[in-house]
Amino acid sequence: MINSIGSRISVEQAEEIATQALIQLTSDPEQVGRFLAVSGIGPESIRLAAAEPGFLAGVLEFYMADEALLLAFCENAGIRPTMIAAARYVLAKDLPDDA
């Protein structure tokens, strides 16, 4: 995917965006509770889950499913919403189809 300056977004950039999104998510108890419920992850196992392939892509998918949450994150992070989709694509492209 192409970033805002016309070059491809790297895995490192995608991970940074997703990590920022996760940090913002964890600052809102209501949203983190919703994320845990949707993902099926218990609060006690979030650190373990974060090390799994696809976790960060899942964080971005959660944002992409809620436009208000997505736009608030993008405004706070100073990035375009399309960068979320680009980062999700980069993070998920090597995952098996059933992940």
TASULNOR-V521535 format. One record per run of one state. SS is the DSSP state (@ for helix, = for strand, . for the rest). FROM is the first residue (numbers start at 0). LEN is the number of residues. Records with the same first field share a line. If there is no record, write none. Layout:
SS->FROM-LEN / FROM-LEN
This chain:
.->0-1 / 2-5 / 8-2 / 26-2 / 39-3 / 50-4 / 64-2 / 77-3 / 92-7
=->1-1 / 7-1
@->10-16 / 28-11 / 42-8 / 54-10 / 66-11 / 80-12
